[in-house]
Each structure stands twice: as C-alpha cells, then as structure tokens.
Amino acid sequence: MKKMFENVRRRFNAATDKHDAEMPLTIKNYILLIVGFVVIVIGMALMTGGGSDNPEEFNYAMFSWRRITLAPLLIVGGFVFEIYALLKKF
C-alpha cells in the first residue's frame, strides 16, 4: 500500500508542462480539481436512494447516517478541496 502511494506521489510530482510558468493553473491544479470533483460525485451518489416503492409505506432508510451525515460531509469537503486546488500555487 505504501509503495502504491509512493508511485502516485512520484507521478504527481512529475506532471509538468513547458508552459506552466505562464499559466495561472498548472497541470497539478487540474489534477487536484478532478480529484475534488470525484469526491463531490461520490458524495452525491451516497445521498441517493432510500425511497419506498409503495407510497402508502414510509421507509426510514431515507434518514440513514450515510445520507444525513457522510454524504454532505463529503460534498462540502470536496468543495473545500476544489477551492484549495484553485488557490494552490506550485
């Protein structure tokens, strides 16, 4: 596991372009933006479901810990990470 993270870190540090000094956002910023977007999408996917097939029957699964706590935290964390990715200067 540690070796896998080391390979990811090495590839991230090697991501450069010859025009990076001229641009306000570098390739690394775009990689971080994609990671933040994926976190937001995962949070949205965790929030789905919980409905009932029968309108006469109430399903309490709609108020599970995953939908009420975990998913909103992931979405807000993803947006905070997006702001960090935009402001980070490499």
Backbone as JSON, one array per atom type, in Angstrom:
{
  "sequence": "MKKMFENVRRRFNAATDKHDAEMPLTIKNYILLIVGFVVIVIGMALMTGGGSDNPEEFNYAMFSWRRITLAPLLIVGGFVFEIYALLKKF",
  "N": [[0.83, -1.19, 0.0], [1.93, 1.23, 0.82], [3.88, 1.51, -1.11], [2.31, 1.87, -3.38], [1.15, 4.4, -2.92], [3.47, 5.88, -2.94], [4.23, 5.64, -5.62], [2.09, 7.01, -6.84], [2.48, 9.57, -5.78], [4.99, 10.15, -6.9], [4.38, 10.22, -9.64], [2.58, 12.36, -9.65], [4.23, 14.49, -8.86], [5.88, 14.54, -11.07], [4.32, 15.53, -13.07], [4.35, 17.94, -15.31], [4.48, 20.84, -17.46], [5.69, 22.63, -20.3], [4.72, 25.19, -20.43], [3.88, 25.88, -17.91], [4.83, 27.91, -16.19], [3.8, 30.21, -17.28], [1.06, 30.05, -17.08], [-1.93, 30.53, -15.09], [-3.05, 28.34, -13.76], [-1.71, 25.15, -13.21], [-0.86, 21.86, -14.52], [-0.93, 20.22, -12.3], [-2.74, 21.56, -10.67], [-5.08, 21.12, -12.13], [-5.28, 18.34, -11.92], [-5.76, 18.1, -9.17], [-8.22, 19.44, -9.11], [-9.82, 17.63, -10.52], [-9.76, 15.45, -8.75], [-11.12, 16.57, -6.55], [-13.63, 16.95, -7.77], [-14.38, 14.3, -8.22], [-14.67, 13.43, -5.57], [-16.9, 14.97, -4.82], [-18.83, 13.91, -6.55], [-18.94, 11.28, -5.59], [-20.01, 11.8, -3.05], [-22.54, 12.78, -3.8], [-23.58, 10.45, -4.98], [-23.71, 8.78, -2.76], [-25.8, 9.95, -1.44], [-28.11, 9.26, -2.74], [-31.15, 7.31, -3.21], [-33.18, 5.37, -0.87], [-35.88, 5.71, -0.99], [-39.33, 4.61, -1.06], [-41.09, 1.93, -2.62], [-43.79, 1.7, -2.45], [-46.23, 4.12, -2.04], [-47.8, 4.29, 0.22], [-46.37, 3.36, 2.3], [-43.91, 4.19, 4.66], [-40.45, 4.67, 4.53], [-37.79, 4.37, 6.63], [-35.17, 4.29, 5.96], [-34.37, 6.41, 4.54], [-33.37, 8.29, 6.24], [-30.78, 7.56, 6.99], [-27.46, 7.24, 8.42], [-25.55, 7.46, 6.48], [-26.74, 9.0, 4.44], [-27.51, 11.36, 5.75], [-25.31, 12.34, 7.17], [-22.65, 11.45, 6.28], [-22.59, 11.77, 3.4], [-23.21, 14.61, 2.95], [-20.94, 15.68, 4.29], [-18.85, 14.73, 2.69], [-19.44, 16.06, 0.31], [-19.24, 18.81, 1.0], [-16.57, 18.77, 1.85], [-15.39, 18.13, -0.58], [-15.91, 20.46, -2.06], [-14.44, 22.32, -0.55], [-11.91, 21.28, -1.0], [-11.77, 21.75, -3.73], [-11.58, 24.57, -3.79], [-9.12, 24.84, -2.5], [-7.55, 23.57, -4.46], [-7.73, 25.37, -6.54], [-6.48, 27.63, -5.48], [-3.92, 26.83, -4.77], [-0.52, 27.25, -5.3], [1.93, 26.09, -7.33]],
  "CA": [[0.0, 0.0, 0.0], [2.82, 2.38, 0.89], [4.56, 1.62, -2.4], [1.34, 2.4, -4.32], [1.06, 5.84, -2.69], [4.73, 6.47, -3.38], [4.16, 5.74, -7.09], [1.15, 8.08, -7.17], [3.14, 10.83, -5.45], [6.05, 10.37, -7.87], [3.75, 10.63, -10.91], [2.01, 13.7, -9.46], [5.34, 15.45, -8.86], [6.48, 14.58, -12.39], [3.39, 16.14, -14.02], [4.7, 19.32, -15.63], [4.32, 21.24, -18.85], [6.65, 23.7, -20.58], [4.04, 26.48, -20.28], [3.34, 26.01, -16.56], [5.21, 29.18, -15.57], [3.0, 31.28, -17.88], [-0.37, 29.84, -16.85], [-2.33, 30.68, -13.69], [-3.26, 27.0, -13.22], [-0.83, 24.16, -13.81], [-1.44, 20.53, -14.66], [-1.17, 19.71, -10.95], [-4.0, 22.14, -10.22], [-6.18, 20.43, -12.8], [-5.39, 17.01, -11.32], [-6.44, 18.29, -7.88], [-9.62, 19.76, -9.4], [-10.5, 16.38, -10.89], [-9.91, 14.68, -7.52], [-12.22, 17.19, -5.81], [-14.88, 16.66, -8.47], [-14.71, 12.89, -7.96], [-15.17, 13.36, -4.19], [-18.25, 15.53, -4.84], [-19.71, 12.94, -7.22], [-19.13, 10.17, -4.64], [-20.95, 12.29, -2.04], [-23.88, 12.8, -4.4], [-24.03, 9.06, -5.17], [-24.07, 8.25, -1.44], [-27.04, 10.58, -0.99], [-29.26, 8.78, -3.5], [-31.88, 6.15, -2.72], [-33.91, 5.49, 0.38], [-37.31, 5.86, -1.2], [-40.15, 3.41, -0.95], [-41.84, 1.61, -3.84], [-45.2, 1.87, -2.13], [-46.41, 5.44, -1.43], [-48.5, 4.14, 1.49], [-45.43, 2.85, 3.29], [-42.8, 5.11, 4.9], [-39.18, 3.96, 4.68], [-36.88, 5.14, 7.48], [-33.8, 4.22, 5.41], [-34.09, 7.72, 3.99], [-32.66, 9.06, 7.26], [-29.62, 6.8, 7.46], [-26.26, 8.01, 8.73], [-24.84, 7.68, 5.21], [-27.39, 10.08, 3.68], [-27.67, 12.58, 6.55], [-24.04, 12.84, 7.7], [-21.47, 11.16, 5.47], [-22.67, 12.36, 2.06], [-22.97, 16.07, 2.98], [-19.56, 15.97, 4.66], [-18.02, 14.51, 1.5], [-19.71, 17.12, -0.68], [-18.62, 20.05, 1.49], [-15.13, 18.56, 1.79], [-14.99, 18.22, -1.99], [-15.9, 21.87, -2.46], [-13.29, 22.95, 0.11], [-10.74, 20.82, -1.73], [-11.77, 22.48, -5.01], [-11.06, 25.91, -3.52], [-7.68, 24.65, -2.28], [-6.9, 23.24, -5.73], [-7.65, 26.59, -7.34], [-5.59, 28.62, -4.86], [-2.58, 26.29, -4.56], [0.49, 27.71, -6.25], [3.04, 25.13, -7.4]],
  "C": [[0.88, 1.26, 0.0], [3.52, 2.6, -0.44], [3.62, 2.2, -3.46], [1.23, 3.93, -4.17], [2.34, 6.55, -3.11], [4.76, 6.62, -4.89], [3.23, 6.86, -7.52], [1.8, 9.43, -6.91], [4.24, 11.15, -6.46], [5.48, 10.83, -9.21], [3.16, 12.04, -10.8], [3.11, 14.75, -9.51], [5.99, 15.57, -10.23], [5.57, 15.25, -13.42], [3.72, 17.61, -14.2], [4.46, 19.57, -17.11], [5.28, 22.41, -19.08], [6.04, 25.09, -20.41], [3.49, 26.71, -18.86], [3.66, 27.36, -15.91], [4.35, 30.33, -16.09], [1.52, 31.21, -17.49], [-0.71, 30.03, -15.37], [-2.6, 29.34, -13.01], [-2.36, 26.02, -13.96], [-1.56, 22.83, -13.96], [-1.76, 19.94, -13.29], [-2.47, 20.28, -10.38], [-5.2, 21.43, -10.85], [-6.37, 19.01, -12.26], [-6.12, 17.11, -9.98], [-7.91, 18.66, -8.08], [-10.42, 18.51, -9.76], [-10.74, 15.52, -9.65], [-11.05, 15.25, -6.68], [-13.57, 16.92, -6.44], [-15.33, 15.23, -8.22], [-15.25, 12.72, -6.54], [-16.6, 13.89, -4.12], [-19.23, 14.54, -5.46], [-19.96, 11.73, -6.31], [-20.11, 10.57, -3.55], [-22.37, 12.33, -2.57], [-24.43, 11.39, -4.58], [-24.43, 8.44, -3.83], [-25.4, 8.8, -0.94], [-28.28, 10.01, -1.68], [-29.93, 7.6, -2.8], [-32.67, 6.43, -1.46], [-35.4, 5.65, 0.23], [-38.04, 4.53, -1.07], [-40.9, 3.19, -2.26], [-43.33, 1.85, -3.65], [-45.41, 3.23, -1.47], [-47.15, 5.39, -0.09], [-47.57, 3.75, 2.63], [-44.26, 3.81, 3.42], [-41.53, 4.3, 5.17], [-38.21, 4.84, 5.46], [-35.44, 5.08, 6.99], [-33.4, 5.56, 4.79], [-33.26, 8.56, 4.96], [-31.46, 8.31, 7.81], [-28.43, 7.73, 7.68], [-25.51, 8.35, 7.44], [-25.42, 8.88, 4.47], [-27.43, 11.41, 4.44], [-26.32, 13.17, 6.95], [-22.88, 12.67, 6.73], [-21.49, 11.87, 4.11], [-22.51, 13.89, 2.08], [-21.55, 16.45, 3.38], [-18.61, 15.77, 3.47], [-18.22, 15.62, 0.48], [-19.06, 18.43, -0.25], [-17.1, 19.93, 1.46], [-14.61, 18.64, 0.36], [-14.94, 19.66, -2.47], [-14.74, 22.63, -1.81], [-12.0, 22.55, -0.61], [-10.63, 21.49, -3.09], [-11.2, 23.89, -4.84], [-9.56, 25.84, -3.29], [-6.96, 24.4, -3.6], [-6.78, 24.47, -6.62], [-6.62, 27.58, -6.8], [-4.16, 28.13, -4.69], [-1.65, 26.73, -5.67], [1.66, 26.75, -6.21], [4.27, 25.8, -7.94]]
}
